[in-house]
Amino acid sequence: MAIHPPEAKVWWKEHVALSELLWIWLAFLWGVIMFFMMVYWHLEGRQNISTEAYRIDPQVYEKRVDEFVKEFKVRDEGDTGIPVVRPLPGNDAYMLARIWSWWPILELVKGQTYRLHLSSIDLQHGFSVQPVNINIQVHPGIEHVITLTPTEAGEFTVVCNEFCGLGHHTMVGRIYVVEPGQATPEPGAAQTR
């Protein structure tokens, strides 16, 4: 609200200075360039993970994850008792999000490709792998499939970055990536640490 109304009531008919026109055109051209760069970088930048998504009943997905754990469990993780699962290279791996945990812990082999299936059985969660910054929203009733090839060995933290309630800050999972040939129990040889 101005103290005094403008003298010219029809402001859009006013003359625009050449310097203002130049800045408007520069901003427009920059916007067009950035638009086409997003398309180019999406196709050629190789930073976007390949994903597939399917509708699935949350109870059906939970049953698949349970079967996956029974088949490929190699041990239980320390005090938590969360199973550590080592799928065969080139096969499917499953992780399940539920209040307030990622389940199970995966152990993958460096340089091998996996199809990682993600879904939630209760709320929307975020799948964020740190420090490599893989970031996916995980919804109940939707199964996301990511083609994943780990390029470095180590322990990677999976955090939920979508607020999912009072225990959200405790929703942390893990993915271990081991060197090829590293000595770990074979899938199916369940043992407790």
KEROTI-659572 format. One record per atom (N, C-alpha, C): residue in one letter; x, y, z. Coordinates in steps of 0.02 Angstrom, whole numbers, padded with zeros to 5 digits, always signed. Layout:
BEGIN
aXYZ ...
//
This chain:
BEGIN
m+00042-00058+00000 m+00000+00000+00000 m+00045+00062+00000 a+00036+00105-00048 a+00077+00165-00054 a+00044+00223-00018 i+00086+00270+00003 i+00060+00330+00034 i+00023+00372-00017 h+00054+00379-00075 h+00023+00416-00130 h+00014+00367-00188 p-00043+00366-00220 p-00053+00323-00278 p-00008+00345-00335 p+00012+00299-00379 p+00054+00317-00435 p+00018+00366-00482 e+00058+00408-00513 e+00028+00458-00559 e-00002+00423-00620 a+00036+00373-00647 a+00011+00337-00705 a-00025+00275-00679 k-00090+00270-00690 k-00130+00214-00665 k-00119+00151-00706 v-00101+00157-00769 v-00091+00100-00814 v-00016+00089-00822 w+00016+00057-00772 w+00089+00050-00770 w+00117+00007-00825 w+00078-00041-00851 w+00104-00086-00902 w+00112-00052-00970 k+00086+00008-00977 k+00095+00045-01039 k+00154+00093-01036 e+00188+00094-00979 e+00246+00138-00971 e+00305+00112-01012 h+00349+00156-01032 h+00409+00139-01069 h+00457+00100-01023 v+00485+00045-01048 v+00534+00006-01010 v+00603+00025-01034 a+00647+00040-00987 a+00715+00060-01004 a+00752+00003-01038 l+00799+00019-01080 l+00839-00030-01116 l+00877-00077-01069 s+00904-00050-01014 s+00940-00092-00966 s+00894-00143-00933 e+00832-00124-00919 e+00784-00170-00890 e+00766-00225-00940 l+00756-00206-01003 l+00742-00256-01055 l+00800-00306-01063 l+00861-00281-01059 l+00920-00324-01064 l+00920-00375-01008 w+00906-00354-00946 w+00906-00400-00889 w+00848-00450-00895 i+00791-00429-00919 i+00735-00475-00928 i+00753-00529-00979 w+00783-00508-01035 w+00803-00557-01086 w+00858-00603-01062 l+00906-00577-01024 l+00959-00620-00996 l+00930-00672-00949 a+00884-00651-00906 a+00852-00697-00859 a+00812-00750-00897 f+00775-00730-00948 f+00736-00777-00988 f+00782-00828-01023 l+00836-00803-01055 l+00883-00848-01089 l+00916-00896-01040 w+00934-00871-00981 w+00965-00914-00931 w+00916-00968-00909 g+00853-00951-00901 g+00802-01000-00884 g+00795-01054-00937 v+00796-01034-01001 v+00792-01082-01056 v+00853-01128-01056 i+00912-01099-01047 i+00974-01139-01045 i+00971-01189-00988 m+00950-01167-00929 m+00947-01212-00871 m+00895-01267-00882 f+00840-01252-00914 f+00790-01303-00928 f+00820-01358-00972 f+00853-01340-01026 f+00882-01390-01070 f+00942-01425-01038 m+00978-01391-00993 m+01032-01425-00957 m+01006-01478-00910 m+00947-01466-00879 m+00918-01518-00836 m+00901-01580-00876 v+00872-01570-00935 v+00856-01627-00978 v+00920-01663-00999 y+00969-01624-01022 y+01033-01653-01044 y+01066-01691-00987 w+01070-01660-00927 w+01105-01692-00871 w+01067-01754-00847 h+01002-01754-00853 h+00963-01813-00834 h+00981-01872-00880 l+00989-01857-00945 l+01003-01911-00993 l+01077-01929-00995 e+01121-01881-00990 e+01193-01893-01001 e+01235-01888-00938 g+01208-01862-00884 g+01248-01849-00824 g+01264-01910-00783 r+01230-01965-00794 r+01240-02027-00758 r+01238-02019-00682 q+01199-01971-00658 q+01193-01963-00586 q+01125-01987-00561 n+01079-02001-00606 n+01013-02023-00586 n+01011-02099-00584 i+00988-02126-00529 i+00984-02198-00524 i+00925-02223-00565 s+00935-02281-00594 s+00881-02310-00634 s+00830-02339-00585 t+00767-02322-00594 t+00716-02346-00549 t+00657-02374-00587 e+00626-02422-00556 e+00562-02449-00579 e+00516-02444-00519 a+00452-02439-00530 a+00405-02438-00474 a+00343-02479-00493 y+00320-02517-00444 y+00261-02560-00454 y+00215-02553-00394 r+00151-02562-00404 r+00103-02564-00349 r+00108-02633-00316 i+00107-02633-00250 i+00110-02696-00213 i+00075-02688-00146 d+00041-02740-00125 d+00010-02739-00059 d+00065-02742-00006 p+00063-02698+00044 p+00117-02698+00094 p+00128-02765+00128 q+00075-02804+00141 q+00084-02869+00173 q+00119-02919+00126 v+00106-02914+00062 v+00140-02957+00013 v+00215-02940+00011 y+00230-02874+00011 y+00300-02853+00011 y+00335-02877+00075 e+00302-02871+00132 e+00332-02893+00195 e+00348-02968+00193 k+00303-03007+00163 k+00314-03079+00157 k+00375-03094+00112 r+00382-03056+00056 r+00440-03065+00012 r+00505-03051+00048 v+00505-02997+00089 v+00566-02980+00126 v+00582-03034+00177 d+00531-03061+00211 d+00543-03115+00259 d+00573-03176+00225 e+00547-03194+00166 e+00574-03251+00128 e+00646-03237+00106 f+00660-03176+00085 f+00727-03155+00065 f+00776-03163+00123 v+00755-03140+00183 v+00798-03145+00242 v+00811-03218+00260 k+00759-03259+00258 k+00768-03331+00275 k+00817-03364+00227 e+00816-03345+00164 e+00859-03377+00114 e+00931-03354+00117 f+00944-03289+00131 f+01012-03262+00124 f+01043-03235+00189 k+01013-03248+00246 k+01040-03223+00309 k+01107-03256+00324 v+01157-03214+00343 v+01223-03240+00360 v+01239-03233+00434 r+01206-03187+00469 r+01218-03178+00541 r+01168-03127+00567 d+01168-03120+00633 d+01130-03066+00665 d+01180-03012+00686 e+01158-02950+00683 e+01201-02892+00698 e+01204-02880+00773 g+01261-02892+00802 g+01277-02876+00871 g+01218-02876+00919 d+01210-02820+00955 d+01159-02814+01007 d+01089-02806+00979 t+01083-02781+00918 t+01017-02766+00891 t+00978-02828+00870 g+01014-02880+00850 g+00980-02940+00827 g+00951-02933+00757 i+00965-02877+00723 i+00940-02868+00655 i+00980-02914+00609 p+00946-02951+00565 p+00982-02996+00521 p+01025-02959+00469 v+01084-02986+00457 v+01127-02963+00403 v+01118-03012+00346 v+01102-02987+00287 v+01084-03028+00230 v+01132-03015+00173 r+01158-03070+00144 r+01204-03063+00087 r+01175-03097+00026 p+01140-03058-00017 p+01111-03089-00077 p+01166-03107-00127 l+01150-03152-00171 l+01197-03171-00223 l+01206-03113-00272 p+01267-03100-00294 p+01278-03046-00343 p+01236-03057-00405 g+01208-03003-00431 g+01166-03005-00491 g+01093-03019-00476 n+01077-03032-00412 n+01008-03048-00394 n+00973-02990-00360 d+00913-03003-00337 d+00873-02954-00302 d+00892-02950-00229 a+00889-02889-00202 a+00899-02877-00130 a+00839-02836-00108 y+00818-02847-00046 y+00758-02814-00020 y+00773-02777+00044 m+00743-02717+00051 m+00743-02680+00114 m+00673-02656+00126 l+00653-02658+00190 l+00586-02640+00210 l+00589-02582+00259 a+00548-02532+00248 a+00543-02475+00294 a+00480-02483+00335 r+00488-02474+00400 r+00431-02472+00445 r+00450-02431+00505 i+00400-02407+00541 i+00415-02364+00599 i+00460-02403+00646 w+00512-02383+00665 w+00562-02336+00645 w+00625-02374+00630 s+00624-02413+00578 s+00683-02454+00561 s+00685-02470+00487 w+00747-02482+00464 w+00759-02511+00398 w+00778-02583+00412 w+00748-02629+00376 w+00758-02700+00391 w+00763-02739+00327 p+00810-02784+00317 p+00867-02802+00359 p+00928-02759+00342 i+00985-02777+00369 i+01049-02747+00350 i+01075-02786+00290 l+01096-02751+00238 l+01122-02785+00178 l+01197-02788+00179 e+01224-02841+00152 e+01296-02848+00141 e+01305-02863+00066 l+01333-02815+00030 l+01341-02821-00042 l+01415-02826-00060 v+01429-02851-00119 v+01498-02859-00143 v+01515-02801-00190 k+01571-02770-00177 k+01594-02714-00219 k+01601-02737-00292 g+01576-02694-00337 g+01582-02708-00409 g+01528-02753-00437 q+01486-02781-00395 q+01432-02824-00418 q+01367-02784-00423 t+01324-02802-00469 t+01261-02767-00479 t+01204-02803-00444 y+01160-02765-00413 y+01102-02791-00378 y+01041-02751-00399 r+00983-02783-00393 r+00919-02747-00400 r+00891-02740-00330 l+00895-02679-00304 l+00873-02665-00236 l+00800-02645-00236 h+00758-02685-00201 h+00687-02672-00194 h+00675-02636-00129 l+00636-02581-00131 l+00620-02542-00072 l+00545-02531-00068 s+00517-02536-00008 s+00448-02517+00003 s+00437-02507+00078 s+00380-02478+00094 s+00362-02466+00163 s+00298-02504+00178 i+00289-02523+00241 i+00226-02557+00259 i+00180-02513+00300 d+00202-02450+00314 d+00158-02409+00356 d+00153-02337+00332 l+00206-02299+00331 l+00205-02228+00314 l+00254-02213+00257 q+00253-02151+00234 q+00304-02129+00186 q+00369-02120+00223 h+00423-02147+00196 h+00490-02141+00225 h+00537-02117+00171 g+00596-02095+00191 g+00648-02076+00145 g+00706-02125+00149 f+00731-02146+00091 f+00789-02191+00088 f+00847-02149+00065 s+00891-02132+00111 s+00948-02089+00095 s+01012-02125+00117 v+01054-02144+00069 v+01116-02179+00084 v+01172-02128+00090 q+01204-02127+00149 q+01257-02079+00162 q+01323-02116+00168 p+01377-02091+00142 p+01388-02023+00117 p+01381-02016+00041 v+01352-02065+00006 v+01349-02061-00067 v+01288-02024-00093 n+01242-02007-00049 n+01185-01964-00066 n+01138-01995-00118 i+01122-02059-00109 i+01066-02089-00147 i+01004-02071-00108 n+00952-02046-00141 n+00894-02020-00106 n+00830-02039-00143 i+00787-02079-00110 i+00724-02102-00140 i+00669-02093-00088 q+00610-02072-00109 q+00552-02073-00065 q+00520-02142-00070 v+00506-02172-00013 v+00479-02240-00010 v+00408-02236+00017 h+00360-02261-00022 h+00289-02257-00005 h+00261-02326+00008 p+00213-02331+00054 p+00178-02395+00063 p+00137-02410+00001 g+00136-02472-00019 g+00098-02491-00078 g+00134-02482-00144 i+00195-02455-00142 i+00236-02446-00202 i+00303-02481-00190 e+00322-02524-00237 e+00387-02558-00233 e+00434-02524-00283 h+00487-02494-00256 h+00537-02461-00297 h+00593-02511-00309 v+00618-02513-00370 v+00674-02558-00387 v+00730-02515-00415 i+00788-02518-00383 i+00846-02479-00403 i+00901-02527-00425 t+00930-02516-00483 t+00988-02554-00504 t+01049-02521-00474 l+01087-02559-00435 l+01140-02531-00393 l+01204-02571-00401 t+01260-02537-00413 t+01326-02569-00416 t+01372-02532-00369 p+01386-02559-00309 p+01431-02524-00263 p+01501-02518-00293 t+01531-02458-00287 t+01598-02446-00315 t+01652-02439-00263 e+01634-02438-00199 e+01684-02435-00146 e+01660-02475-00086 a+01708-02507-00052 a+01692-02547+00006 a+01685-02502+00067 g+01647-02526+00117 g+01639-02489+00179 g+01570-02498+00208 e+01557-02460+00260 e+01492-02461+00293 e+01453-02398+00275 f+01394-02406+00249 f+01353-02350+00227 f+01290-02347+00270 t+01272-02287+00289 t+01215-02276+00333 t+01153-02260+00291 v+01098-02292+00307 v+01034-02277+00275 v+00992-02238+00326 v+00974-02177+00309 v+00933-02136+00354 v+00867-02121+00321 c+00817-02111+00363 c+00751-02089+00339 c+00752-02013+00340 n+00740-01983+00283 n+00740-01909+00280 n+00671-01881+00266 e+00619-01921+00280 e+00549-01897+00278 e+00521-01907+00348 f+00499-01854+00379 f+00475-01859+00448 f+00420-01911+00454 c+00430-01960+00498 c+00383-02016+00505 c+00359-02026+00576 g+00364-01974+00617 g+00338-01980+00685 g+00391-01967+00737 l+00373-01980+00800 l+00416-01963+00856 l+00483-02000+00856 g+00486-02060+00829 g+00549-02098+00828 g+00588-02090+00763 h+00569-02041+00723 h+00601-02031+00657 h+00677-02027+00663 h+00702-01993+00713 h+00774-01983+00720 h+00812-02048+00733 t+00777-02101+00752 t+00810-02165+00766 t+00807-02212+00706 m+00776-02191+00652 m+00767-02236+00594 m+00831-02236+00552 v+00876-02280+00570 v+00941-02285+00537 v+00953-02358+00520 g+00974-02371+00459 g+00992-02438+00438 g+01063-02439+00412 r+01085-02497+00387 r+01154-02503+00363 r+01157-02546+00300 i+01206-02530+00259 i+01225-02572+00203 i+01301-02580+00208 y+01324-02642+00212 y+01395-02656+00211 y+01415-02674+00139 v+01469-02647+00116 v+01497-02666+00050 v+01565-02696+00064 v+01574-02758+00043 v+01637-02795+00055 v+01674-02804-00010 e+01739-02813-00004 e+01781-02827-00063 e+01765-02897-00089 p+01772-02907-00155 p+01761-02975-00182 p+01808-03024-00148 g+01781-03082-00129 g+01821-03134-00097 g+01833-03123-00023 q+01806-03069+00005 q+01815-03057+00077 q+01779-03113+00115 a+01810-03138+00165 a+01784-03195+00203 a+01724-03175+00244 t+01665-03199+00224 t+01604-03193+00264 t+01567-03258+00254 p+01525-03276+00301 p+01486-03338+00293 p+01444-03336+00230 e+01434-03393+00200 e+01393-03399+00140 e+01319-03390+00156 p+01280-03367+00108 p+01208-03359+00120 p+01177-03425+00142 g+01132-03421+00190 g+01098-03480+00215 g+01131-03510+00276 a+01194-03491+00290 a+01230-03517+00347 a+01217-03471+00406 a+01159-03477+00436 a+01140-03431+00491 a+01183-03444+00552 q+01209-03390+00580 q+01247-03395+00642 q+01240-03330+00680 t+01252-03332+00744 t+01247-03273+00786 t+01316-03251+00808 r+01327-03186+00805 r+01391-03159+00828 r+01394-03159+00904 
//
